[in-house]
Amino acid sequence: MEKTIYKITIEFITDVLGSQPQRNIVTEYINPNLEDDEYETLPEKLEKATTAFHKVDGQPVFFDYQIKGFLKEAAKVCNGLKLLEVKALRSKVTDHLFVYPRIIPLQIPEDEEITWLERPLRAETAQGPRVALARSEQLPKGTKFDMELHVLDGSPLDEDILRLLLSYGEDKGIGQWRNGGHGRFTFILHKA
């Protein structure tokens, strides 16, 4: 199948938080059948209520499905707001768009390092309001990554639509605690 390839550089304008729990939590409660490359990149042991980044040789990474999940969320929002005339945009992103490479290295700015962010989580439960602490690995603003989006030829997903979907990240962000303004980014996109 023929594809149009778009090269993208993303730079975070706010800090970005890791969203992965430790290995045993993932394999016991989320997905017991992880691919080896994904399992090996998960943190082995973390404090309770802590999330981190996948890592390859100590370097934080995203997996392709994390980016695709963001794009699907953006497509759902765009369709809900009727910003585009493309019907079922989310399913078009699912079926027509592919993220490369599978493992995407995150480049932390020089003289910066990974830190931790602790924050309260509030919930209204049947027993009344509850508060717990959450802790996440944090990469600084200025962290970047490069990736490619491959779109099947004939798809309605053109450059303008991709720009609209990616621009959602300038306001919403990617990663943990997006509603708190974390993980917001700018992007540069061009055809390969």
Secondary structure, DSSP 8 states (H G I E B T S, - for coil): --EEEEEEEEEESS-EE--B--HHHIIIII-TT--HHHHTTS-S---TTEEB-EEETTEEEEEHHHHHHHHHHHHHHHHHTT-SS-TTHHHHHHHHEEEE-SEEE-B--TT---EEEEEEEEEEETTEEEEEEEEEEEE-TT-EEEEEEEEETT-S--HHHHHHHHHHHHHS-SSBTGGGTTT-EEEEEEE-
